[in-house]
């Protein structure tokens, strides 16, 4: 196993061979109680055949269980303060307290079997397998769930059904251990031109309330799928972004944009109001004045301005965009997934309930706006210009 013990309580270590990894976990000293159980021996062998580094926390857990199973309760003196690795290993063993050797052995076997089963599931999965959706192209490989808006002729405008399907995609990515991160991007010259305004056409006056109610429900669930997504969610902005495709960026964990991208939220011009929690997130990350420029006064900003306003993580030259973002995504997907997931929980937990409440209030207001004469006239005027 070509594993890497990158950091253990602050100490950086180099890459280890299978033999060195085995020594790290199992030690090199003569065991006080030889492991005689066949399953236990098989688990030891299987551990060394793992291809992926399970991360330092899991490796320390394995070490502690192994020592408890073969030696019993921790009987070693606590290492000195400067022995960071030794201290971490001792703590993992000592934390098991009076756990019996048999229980520790069974826990060791169970943990190793789970790691092996997870790798096997990932290896046999067909990267091209899985449900596909109209207007969306899904790629499932390299631990990345890649969602690509795929309506280039319509500038990747989002229909009501696409809203629902993107939510389904995020649910699949969240629930499967095969994926460490999810990525959103667009096909062609546009990232996304926002809400497909044909969602509002061919609706007779008596059906407008029902349309507005359905739209509120669809949008509420769509935005909640971003708020609740438990893994890193990254957007790659390959071109101009409009409306919901801009506001939802505030709910992503990282946003990378080509230098040709622009960001535009023309809500006031269309008689509508902000969504995707942008009424809360944008002022928080940009400041009230900069947020108002976009959300109230419809100012279109460049990729560099978006970076200066903390909406974009990094701007990349268009000629290098695909190459550099692909490399970044592959790198991120190799990070220990549980570590990323737990870190995101910490980052998001303080705002989680606030975001859900803001989403409800925004959707409620939009339901009202979609039924207003002001909004209807603005949309009709938009189509007349087209």
N, C-alpha and C positions, 0 to 999 in steps of 0.2 A: 504494500500500500504506500503510495507516494503522498503521504499526508503532510500537513504543515501545521505545526503548533506555533501559531503566529504570536499570541500573547497569552500569558497566564499571570494575572494580577500585575500587569505592567511590564513583564520581562519578555523581550522578543527572542524567539528561537528560530533555528534554521530548519530547512526541509529534512525530513527523516525518511530513511528507508523502511521497508517492512520490518526488518529486524530491529531497528532502533525504536520504531513505534511499539513493537511488542515489548521491548524492554521498558519503555516509558510506562506502559499500562501494567505489565505483569511483573516487572522487576527482574533482577538477575540472581537474587539470593536463593538459597535452598528453602523450599517452603516448609513451614512447620507442620502442615497437614496436606499431603498430596491430594490434588483433585482427582477423585476416582470415578466420578459420575460421567458416563459416556456423553450425555448431552452437554455437560459443562466443557468437556474436552473439545467437542465438536464446535461449540460456540467460540472457544478460543481460536480455533483454526479459521472459522468463518470471519471473525473480526479482522484478522490479518489479510483477508481477501477483499475487504471493502475497497472500492475505488474512490469514494468521496470522503473527504475529511468531515467527520461529524461535528466538528467544532469543539472548542476547549471545554465548555461546560459539560458536554456529553462525555468527553474523554476522561474528565475528572470523576464523573459519576461512575463510569466503567471501572476506573482504577480503584475507587473506594469499595465498590461491590466485590471486585476480585480479591482485594486484601481481606475483606471481611469474610469471604467465602473460604479462603485458604488458611488464614491465620486466626481469624476471630476478631474480637473487639480490639480497637486500636491500642497497641502497647508500646508505641515508639515515642520518644521524646519529641516535643514540638520543635521544629527547625527554627534557627535564628531569624531575625527580622529581615536580613539581607538575602536570605535564601527564598526568593519569591516562589519559585516552582515547587521546591520541597514543601514549603508552608501550605501552598494550595492543595497539593496532593494529600498532605497530612490532614488538612481540614476536611477534605472530601471523605476520607476514611473515618476520622473521628466523629463526623456528623451522624454516622450510622448507629452509634451508640451500642445498645445491647442486641441489635438484630442478630438472629441465629445464623450460623454458617449455612445451614440448609436454605433458609429464606434468602440469604444474600446470593447463594448460588442460583436459585430459581430466578431472582430478579436480574442477575447478570445474563442468564440465558434468554430471558424475555426481551431485554433491551437490545441485545445483539441481534436476535431474530427479527425484531422490528426494523432495525437499521438495514439488515440484509433484504427484508421483504420490500422496503421502500425503494431500494436501488433496483431490485428486480422489476418492480412495477414500472419504473421510469425507463428501464432498458427495453422492455417488451412493447411499450407504447409506440404506436405508429404515429410519427410526427404529423402526418397529414390526416389522421383519423379525427373523428369528432364532427359535431353538428356545424354546418355552415349556414349563413343567413343572407338574405337578399340585401344588397347594398353594403355588406360587411364581409371582409376577407379575414379569416382566422388562421393564424399559424401557431401550432403547438409544438415547440421543440426547444431543446437546450434550456429547459426549466423556465422558458419565457412564454407567457400567454400573450400573443401579439394580435391586437385588434386594429385592423386597418379599414377606415372608411373608404368605400369602394364605389362611389358614384361620380367619377371625374367629370362626366358630361353635365352634371348638376352641381359641380363644385362641392361635392360631398355633403350637400344639404341633408339634414336628418328628418326622416318621416316619423310619424307616430310609431309605426312598427319597428323602425330602427331604434327608437328610444327603448322600447320593450326588449329588443334583442340584445342591445348593448348591456342592459341590466342582467340578462341571462348569462351573457359572456362573463361578466364580472363575478357572478355567483359561481359559475363553474370554476373560474380561476381561483376563487377564494377557498372553495371546498376541496380542491384536489391537491394532494401533496406533490404532484408532478411539477408544479409551477412555483417558483420563488418570487417572481415579479410579474406584473402585467404592464403592457405598453400600448399606448394609443397613438396612432398616426393617420395620415391620409394618403390617398393615391392621386397622382397627378400634380398639377401646379398648386392646388389649394389644399390646406389642411381641412377646413370645413367652413362653409358659408352660413352656418347656423341652422336655425329652424327652417324647414322647407315650408314656405308660406302657402304652398298648395294644400297644406293641412287645413287651411281656413277657407279654401275655395269650394265651390259647389255645395255650399251650405245655405239652405233657405232660412229666412229670418226666424221661423218658428223652431228651427233645429239648433240655433246658435247657443242657447243655454246648455243643451245636452253636449254639444261640441266642447264648450268651455269647461264643463264639468269633467268630461273625459280627458281633456288636455291637462287639467289640474292634477288628476290622478296619475296620469302617465308621467308627467314631469316630476311629481313628488317622489315616485318610486325610482325614477332615473337618478335623481340627485342623491337620494338616500343610498343608492348602490355605490356611489362615490364616497359618501360620508362613512359608510360602514365597511368599506373594503379594508381587510385586515393586513394586507401585504403592501409592499412598495408599489405605487401606481405612478407611472412615468408617461409624460406626453412628449412626443417628438413633433414639433411644429414645422412641417415641411413647406409651408406657404401661408398665404393670408388666412386669418382666423376671424370669425364673425360671431357675435351673439353668444349663444349657449356654449360654443366651443371655446370662447374666451373666458367666460365667467366660471366654467367648471375647472379651469386651470388652477384656481385658488384652492381646490380640494385635492390636487395632485401633490406628490411628494417631491417631484423634480420635473422641471420643464426645460427642454433643450430646443432652441429655435434656430433655423437657418437665418442668415442675415437678410434674406429676401422676405421674411415673414412680416406681416402687419397684424394689428389687433384692433378690432372695432366693435363697439357695443351700441348700435344705433336704436336704443330702446325708445327714447323720447320721440325720435323722428317717426316711429311706427306706432306711437300712442300706447306703448307698453311700459313695463317696469322691469327692474333687474330680477335675475333668478340665479340658481345654483349657489346661494348663500353669498353672492358677491356684495350685497348691501351691507354685510357684516365683515367679510374677509377683505375686500378691497380697501376700505378705509383703514383697516387694521395693518395691512402690509404696506400701503402706499401713503397713508395720511389722507384726511378728509378732502383736501383741495384737489389732489391728484386723482382721487377716486371719482369725485364729482365731475371732473373734466371728461371722464370716460362714460360714467353711468348716467349723468344728467345731460351733458352737453355734447355727447356723441363724438368726442375727439378720437380720431384714428391715430394710433401710435406705432412707431417702428419697433423692430426687435430690440434695438439697443435701448430705446426708451422703456420698453417693457422690462428689460433687465435692471435698469436704474430704479424702476418702481417695484422691484422684488417680485414681479410676476413670472419672470424667466430666470432660470438658474445660470444658463450660459448661452451665448450666441456663437454659432459656428459658421464659417464661410460655406456658402451653398455648395461649392464644388467638393467640399470635404464632409458635408453633413451626413450622408448615408454611411460612409466608411467609419467616421468617428463615433457616431451614435451606435452603430452596430457593435463596435468594440466595447463601448461603455456598457451596453446592455448585457453582453456576454460576461463581462467582468462582474457586474452587480449580481447576476444570476448565480454566480459561484460562491457568493458570500453565504455564511451559515443562515438558513432561512428563519429559524426560530429567533435568532438574535435580531434580525431585521424586523420580524413581526412584533416582538416584545418592545423594541425601541419605538416602533410606530405607535403602539398602544400608549406609551408614556407621552409621546409628542402630541397625540390627538385627544387624550382622555379629558383634559380640562375643558376643551371646547365641544366635545361630542354632543352633549344635550343641547347646548346653545345652537349648534349648527342645525340640528333636527328641528328645533323650534323655529329658527329663522327660515328654514326651507318651507315649513308649513305656512308661515305668514306670507312669504313671497308668492307661493303657489295660490294661496287664497286671493291675494290682490290681483294676480294675473288672471284668475278666473273672472274677476270683475272687469278688468281692463278689456279682455277679449270680447265682452258683451257690450262695451261702450261704443257710442257713435263715433267718438274720437278715434278709437283704434280701427274700427271698421272702415272709416273714411281714409285713414292713413294707409291701410293695406290696399284698398282699392286704388288709391293714387299711385302706390308703388307698382302695381300691375299695369296701370295705364302707362306709366313711364317705360316699362319694359316692352 
